[in-house]
């Protein structure tokens, strides 16, 4: 039995998931193949040296004023040649190739599943947001399987009247088990220093609202807080953030550092040396990674998955880009004793290992594949 995954691009952070999914699905006599392009508006390291069946397609992009349309050249022809028993999309409504494949599924009675989050761009104008919503609802009702990232998305689907029997939650994650295994656990003494080190890791794109985090930390430094802020990542607004920092005082510039994109061992050092992780805008798997390193988290619900991870621990921000909310959360964390910070660190580890291990995500996708094939 063959299942095709249609995926916009194949980032490095998905490599472990698809490797384990490929192996586990094989144990169930399911052949998984990933068809992908490169659709991204941010600096995303792509997977290499892969150990699973994948095929990349040339990506054509048409940038319009309000959004952009994309097409993966030749992917529909490949789908026809593969003759899949079912298809799982990580759906993107602006990908014309995915619409073509969807119509092919409908015409040939090939069951399909939709996998992803319920994130809608905050800057999307209301008429477009309404059109997007109505399109998605129709797709949800026609899909044989829905694989939401987390519990909020699941509840949204249930509220639409989607049958619970075709919803399988696969908490979005990375290989947190491996991160925990290869790193030495934090101790109380890890937090035995005066200056609190804040960390952000992720793409530097407008929706991440890193500009608001810089403003929040800058104001706290001006108010006398002993904090520093490491910003790790690359992307389209890197130069804009550099310009924002250049207008700050020398003291602020010495404590808020834009490091650019870092990977592997270089990135690992930032997680090890930080005290708390800050995600001021849309979410990302940086939160999972931070928790696997034992970091307490200050975050919005982002793409809604963080909601399941901040469970009586950390600080859940009400609004993306809210400067005062970030300042309040950072102040609260700074005021904690080292024992309290350590307790939060341990709970971060416990939550991410219990709620979002990669093994559980893989098992959920295998269940989705089996349900589609039935």
C-alpha positions in Angstrom: 0.0 0.0 0.0 1.4 3.4 -0.9 0.8 6.8 0.8 2.1 10.0 -0.7 2.9 13.0 1.4 2.6 16.3 -0.5 4.7 18.9 1.3 5.7 22.4 0.3 9.3 22.0 1.3 11.5 19.6 3.2 13.2 21.5 6.0 16.0 19.9 8.1 13.8 19.9 11.2 11.5 17.4 9.5 14.2 14.9 8.6 14.0 12.9 11.8 10.2 12.7 11.6 10.1 11.4 8.0 12.9 9.0 8.7 11.1 7.4 11.6 7.8 7.5 9.8 9.2 5.8 6.8 10.6 3.0 8.9 7.5 2.6 11.2 5.1 2.7 8.2 7.2 0.0 6.6 6.6 -2.2 9.6 2.9 -1.9 8.8 3.4 -2.8 5.1 2.9 0.9 4.1 5.2 2.5 1.6 5.6 6.3 2.3 7.0 8.7 -0.3 7.3 12.5 0.2 6.8 14.8 -2.8 8.0 18.3 -2.1 9.3 21.5 -3.5 10.9 24.5 -1.8 8.2 27.0 -0.8 9.4 29.3 1.9 9.6 33.0 2.6 12.3 32.6 5.3 15.7 31.1 5.6 15.0 27.5 6.2 17.8 24.9 6.2 16.7 22.0 3.9 17.1 18.3 4.8 20.1 16.5 3.3 21.4 13.0 3.4 17.9 11.7 3.7 17.2 8.0 4.6 13.6 7.9 3.2 11.9 8.0 -0.2 11.5 11.6 -1.3 11.4 13.6 -4.6 11.9 17.3 -5.1 10.2 19.4 -7.7 11.1 22.8 -9.2 9.1 25.5 -7.5 7.5 28.3 -9.5 6.4 31.4 -7.5 4.1 34.2 -8.5 4.2 37.1 -6.0 1.0 39.1 -5.9 0.2 42.1 -3.8 -1.8 40.4 -1.1 -0.4 36.8 -1.4 1.6 34.6 -3.7 0.8 31.6 -5.8 3.1 28.6 -6.1 3.4 25.6 -8.4 5.5 22.5 -8.2 6.5 21.7 -11.8 5.7 18.1 -12.8 4.3 17.0 -9.4 0.8 16.1 -10.7 2.4 13.9 -13.5 4.4 12.1 -10.8 1.3 11.5 -8.6 -0.4 9.9 -11.6 2.7 7.6 -12.2 2.9 6.7 -8.5 -0.8 5.5 -8.4 -1.1 6.1 -4.7 -3.7 4.4 -2.5 -4.1 7.7 -0.6 -2.5 11.1 -0.2 -1.7 13.3 2.9 -1.3 17.0 2.2 0.3 19.6 4.5 -2.2 21.9 2.9 -1.4 25.3 1.4 -4.3 27.0 -0.3 -2.0 29.2 -2.5 -0.2 26.1 -4.0 -1.9 25.6 -7.3 -0.3 22.1 -7.7 -2.1 20.9 -4.5 -5.4 22.0 -5.9 -4.7 20.1 -9.1 -3.8 17.0 -7.1 -6.9 17.4 -4.9 -9.1 17.4 -8.0 -7.3 14.3 -9.3 -8.0 12.6 -6.0 -11.7 13.5 -6.3 -12.0 12.3 -9.9 -10.3 9.0 -9.2 -11.8 8.4 -5.7 -8.4 8.5 -3.9 -8.9 9.3 -0.2 -6.9 12.2 1.2 -5.9 13.6 4.5 -5.0 17.1 5.7 -2.2 17.6 8.2 -1.2 20.9 9.8 -2.2 23.8 12.1 -5.0 26.3 12.0 -2.8 29.4 11.7 -4.1 32.3 9.7 -1.9 35.3 9.0 -2.8 38.2 11.3 -2.4 40.7 8.4 -4.7 38.8 6.1 -7.6 41.2 5.2 -11.1 40.0 6.3 -12.5 39.2 2.9 -9.6 36.9 2.1 -9.6 35.4 5.6 -13.3 34.6 5.1 -12.7 33.0 1.7 -9.9 31.0 3.2 -12.1 29.8 6.1 -14.9 28.7 3.8 -12.5 26.8 1.5 -10.9 25.0 4.4 -14.2 24.0 5.9 -15.3 22.4 2.6 -11.9 20.6 2.4 -12.2 19.4 6.1 -15.6 17.9 5.4 -14.5 16.1 2.3 -11.3 14.8 3.8 -11.1 11.1 5.0 -8.6 12.0 7.7 -7.6 15.2 9.5 -4.3 15.4 11.4 -4.2 18.5 13.5 -1.1 19.7 15.3 -2.8 20.1 18.7 -5.9 20.0 20.8 -7.1 23.5 20.0 -7.3 22.7 16.3 -9.0 19.4 17.1 -11.7 21.2 19.1 -12.1 23.7 16.2 -12.8 20.7 13.9 -15.2 19.2 16.3 -17.1 22.5 16.6 -17.5 22.4 12.8 -19.3 19.1 13.1 -16.4 17.0 11.9 -16.7 13.4 13.0 -14.3 12.6 15.9 -13.6 9.3 14.2 -11.6 10.9 11.4 -9.5 13.3 13.6 -6.1 12.0 14.8 -4.0 14.6 16.7 -0.3 14.5 16.0 1.3 17.0 18.3 3.8 18.8 16.1 7.3 18.2 17.4 11.0 17.3 16.7 13.2 14.6 18.1 13.1 15.9 21.7 14.0 12.4 23.0 17.4 12.6 21.2 18.0 16.1 22.5 17.4 15.1 26.1 19.5 12.0 25.7 22.6 13.8 24.4 22.6 16.7 26.8 23.6 16.9 30.4 20.6 17.8 32.6 20.4 21.2 34.2 20.9 21.6 38.0 19.8 24.3 40.4 23.2 25.8 40.1 22.6 26.4 36.4 20.4 29.3 37.5 22.8 30.5 40.2 23.7 33.8 38.5 22.4 37.3 38.5 21.9 38.2 34.9 18.9 36.4 33.2 19.8 35.2 29.7 16.8 35.3 27.3 16.9 33.4 24.0 14.9 33.5 20.8 15.6 30.9 18.0 13.7 30.9 14.8 13.1 32.5 11.4 13.3 36.3 11.3 10.0 37.0 9.5 7.4 39.7 10.3 4.9 37.3 11.9 7.4 36.2 14.5 7.3 39.7 16.0 10.9 39.7 17.2 10.8 43.5 16.8 8.4 43.6 19.8 10.7 41.4 21.9 13.6 43.7 21.2 11.5 46.6 22.3 10.3 44.8 25.5 13.9 43.8 26.5 15.2 47.3 25.7 12.6 48.9 28.0 13.4 46.5 30.8 17.2 47.2 30.5 16.4 51.0 30.6 14.3 50.3 33.8 17.3 48.6 35.4 16.6 44.9 34.8 19.7 42.7 34.6 18.8 40.7 31.5 20.4 39.9 28.1 18.8 38.7 24.9 20.3 36.4 22.2 18.4 36.3 18.9 19.4 33.4 16.7 18.0 33.1 13.2 18.1 34.5 9.7 15.4 35.8 7.4 13.9 38.7 5.6 13.8 41.2 8.4 17.3 40.7 9.8 18.4 44.0 8.4 15.3 45.7 9.7 16.1 44.4 13.2 19.7 45.5 12.9 18.4 49.0 12.1 16.0 48.9 15.1 18.9 48.0 17.4 21.2 50.6 16.0 18.9 53.3 17.4 19.3 51.9 20.9 21.9 52.9 23.5 25.3 51.3 23.6 24.3 49.4 26.8 21.3 47.9 25.1 23.3 47.0 22.0 25.8 45.2 24.2 23.1 43.1 25.7 20.8 42.4 22.8 22.7 40.5 20.1 21.5 39.4 16.6 23.6 36.3 15.9 22.2 35.3 12.5 21.4 31.7 11.7 23.2 29.0 13.6 23.0 25.2 13.4 24.0 22.0 15.2 26.7 22.5 17.8 26.8 26.3 17.5 23.0 26.4 18.1 23.2 23.9 20.9 25.5 26.3 22.9 22.8 29.0 22.9 20.2 26.6 24.3 22.6 25.3 27.0 23.6 28.8 28.1 20.1 30.4 28.2 17.8 30.7 31.2 14.4 31.2 29.5 13.1 31.0 25.9 10.9 33.8 24.4 8.6 33.4 21.4 6.8 36.7 20.9 4.8 36.0 17.7 3.7 33.0 15.7 4.9 29.7 17.2 7.6 27.4 16.0 9.4 24.2 16.9 12.0 26.3 18.7 9.7 26.0 21.7 9.8 22.2 21.7 13.6 22.4 21.3 14.0 24.8 24.1 11.9 22.7 26.5 14.0 19.6 25.6 17.0 21.6 26.8 15.1 22.3 30.0 14.3 25.9 29.4 11.2 27.6 30.8 9.1 29.3 28.1 7.4 32.6 27.5 5.3 32.3 24.4 2.1 33.1 22.5 0.0 30.1 21.4 1.5 30.7 18.0 0.2 28.0 15.6 -1.8 26.7 18.6 0.6 23.8 19.5 2.3 25.8 22.3 -1.1 25.9 24.1 -0.6 22.1 24.8 2.9 22.6 26.0 2.5 25.4 28.5 0.5 23.4 31.0 0.7 25.0 34.4 4.3 26.0 33.6 5.9 29.0 31.8 4.1 32.1 30.6 1.4 32.1 27.9 1.2 35.6 26.2 -2.3 36.8 25.3 -1.4 38.6 22.1 1.4 38.4 19.5 3.8 41.3 19.7 2.4 42.6 23.0 5.4 44.5 24.5 3.8 45.0 28.0 2.8 41.3 28.2 6.4 40.2 27.4 7.8 42.7 30.0 5.4 41.4 32.7 6.4 37.8 32.0 10.1 38.5 31.9 9.8 40.5 35.2 8.0 37.6 36.8 10.7 35.1 35.7 13.5 37.4 36.8 12.0 37.7 40.3 11.9 33.9 40.9 14.5 32.1 43.1 16.9 29.7 41.5 14.9 26.8 43.0 11.7 28.1 41.3 13.5 28.5 38.0 14.9 25.0 38.3 11.5 23.6 39.0 10.1 25.2 35.9 13.1 23.8 33.9 12.3 20.3 35.1 8.6 20.7 34.3 9.5 21.8 30.8 11.3 18.6 30.3 8.6 16.5 31.7 5.9 18.1 29.6 7.7 17.9 26.3 8.7 14.3 26.8 5.2 13.3 27.8 3.1 15.4 25.5 5.3 15.9 22.4 7.8 13.1 21.9 8.6 12.3 18.3 7.6 8.7 18.8 4.0 9.7 19.5 3.9 12.0 16.4 5.1 9.1 14.2 2.6 6.7 15.8 -0.3 9.2 15.1 0.7 9.5 11.5 0.8 5.7 11.0 -2.7 5.6 12.5 -3.8 8.2 10.0 -2.3 6.3 7.1 -4.0 3.1 8.3 -7.3 4.9 8.6 -7.0 6.3 5.1 -6.1 2.9 3.7 -9.2 1.4 5.3 
